[in-house]
Structure formats: structure tokens, C-alpha cells
Amino acid sequence: MTKTPPTSPPDLPCKVRLLLSLLTLVINTVRRSNGTINRRLMSLFDLKASPSSKPNNRVKTSDVMVDPTRNLWFRLYVPAAAITTTTFRRAPRRGRLRQLPPRSGAYLSLQYEDGFDVLKFIDQTTIDGFDLNNVDITRCFLAGDSAGGNLAHHVAVKASDLHEFGKMRVVGLIAIQPFFGGKERTESETRLSKGLALSLEQTDWYWKTFLPEGSDRDHAAANVLGKEWKDVLGVKFPATIVFVGGFDLLQDWQRRYYEGLKKSGKEAYLIEYPNSFHGFYAFPELKESSFLVKEVRDFIEKLCYAPSGISFLI
Ligand SMILES: *[C@@H]1O[C@H](CO)[C@@H](O)[C@H](O)[C@H]1NC(C)=O
């Protein structure tokens, strides 16, 4: 008799298991079988934290509007003490996106454009009450987890040397368990199809809802190593760090992404946590969650304090 491999890590704290079960329940309740989301129900769980001008954990936050006609804005995080690093984070858009019909092709490019437009805005605009002279936008990093990792990749392609910025240079991409896929069923998708935190039934549903009508999972938004990989090969792609969890069914696609970058001569790093499931970093009680923070910090420092004159700073 063959032994079924485990689909979730051993020794997971009870609290984490409980929260994951609740999260799965919520996600499966707001997803409808016709490919739409029950937004009224979701808004009960999808609360927006307010920005704070008083330092919270030594960080001040404010929201900056980029384009009111489409409610595109981002949250700015500024360390209250001497500025060393500033994180620009693109917050999810609200408002107009809700009114778009589901499964519209425009959905996709809109979200990638939003991220790119925020970079162009930062490159060109003086932000009220924030001195850009203190921030080195020639060393900008893009970061995203899960679907955000997918977004960050596509924004990085747009923000490469295909576009001429003023000062802005994207030098690093932090892809935390990026959400990629394809028509093929990989070994990890089959083995972990009923995996903890993310199942194959869920990923199929997300792709079906997200991708334009009439396309399949080999669409370039999902299968980045497919037909349009040449777009990445041709550009000066930022140094990339990819985080992979051994209990995440998406891991085969993420490893292929890293290998694809390496094969194309790009600077790429792969960090694997064998006991981690999709979204593990949301749980500070897991040791891998602090390992990840340290790796990200080291990656940024390596790229920022490396000897000058090397190519990625050009
Ligand atoms: C999907 O189902 C919901 C709830 O039954 C319904 O309100 C909505 O109109 C449906 N949408 C589409 C596009 O079929």
C-alpha cells in the first residue's frame, strides 16, 4: 500500500490551525459558484485600517491619492526617526473596480497598470508633507505576496527598461509565494490539491474569475513562463528573491519562475521553507515568518550597499 503524503505541516500550533479553518470558511462563503464575489459579506471581513500621523511602531502612515477618477491611491509608510527605508505600498483600489462586470478582460491590465501608474506618479510628483530628497528612488523595490507577487512581477516587467523614468529605478523584486499557474497540472498541485490554506479548487476558481473570458490558465497573466516570457528575457529585470513553501500547491510554478530567471541570466535567489503553507507569513508565531523578514532585509541591504558601479544601479 502506498502511503499518502501529508498535506499539512506537522506540529502546527492550534491557534494557527483554527484561524486557517476560519479563513477558509470565510473565503469559501464569499466566493459564488457563478464566479462572482459576495462583496457585501466580504466588506465585513475586509476592514481598512486608518492611516496614522502619530508613530505606530515607529512608523507614520498616510494615504496619497494618485488618480481620484479611478480612486487609485497608495499608503506611504515613513519611519518616525531618521529615514533609512521608505516603503511605498500600493493599497487595493476600491470604488470603481466594484462596478466593473466580472470576468472583463479590462480587469487584468487595469491592476497591472495601477501599480505601474503609482511608480510613474512617485517618479514625477512631489508628495505633500513628504520630502522625496530623503528617499532614494533610484533604489526602489517591489514586493508582493501571493496574488501581490503576481502583480509585482507584471509591474516589474512594465517598469523595466521598457519605460523611461526620470529618477526611479526598480532594482529588486520580492516575490513571496507568487500566484502563478498554467493549464498543466504540476506534481505539487496534484499532491497538495486539498492542501492547507489553498486548494486546487480555489486556485482554479480564482483563475477562472480573474482571467479574461475565453482564455485558459496559459494566459500570460498566469503562466508567466509561457508565450510572453520573451518580454522578461529582453528586459533588464530587477534582482529577484522568490519565497517558496513546501506545503504550498503553487510551489512548482514558483520554482520554475526562479529557474527561468536564472536560466535567462537574471540575478535570482530562491528561499525554501519546507514546512510552510501558502500565507504562512501572516502568522508571527511561526518561526519562518521571522526568517522571511530577515531574508527580505538582507536582500535589500545587499542590493543597496553593494559596491557601486555594478549594473543593477544603472
Ligand atoms: C451570481 O449569483 C448571485 C447570487 O445568486 C447573483 O446575485 C448575481 O447576479 C449572479 N451574477 C452573475 C453574473 O450571474
The ligand as a Gaussian input file, in Angstrom:
#p B3LYP/6-31G(d) Opt

LIG

0 1
 C      -24.265000      35.384000      -9.391000
 O      -25.055000      34.959000      -8.295000
 C      -25.530000      36.000000      -7.424000
 C      -26.209000      35.378000      -6.213000
 O      -27.042000      34.337000      -6.573000
 C      -26.412000      36.946000      -8.211000
 O      -26.886000      37.989000      -7.373000
 C      -25.594000      37.532000      -9.363000
 O      -26.411000      38.381000     -10.149000
 C      -25.012000      36.417000     -10.233000
 N      -24.139000      37.035000     -11.205000
 C      -23.976000      36.583000     -12.454000
 C      -23.029000      37.367000     -13.322000
 O      -24.533000      35.607000     -12.877000

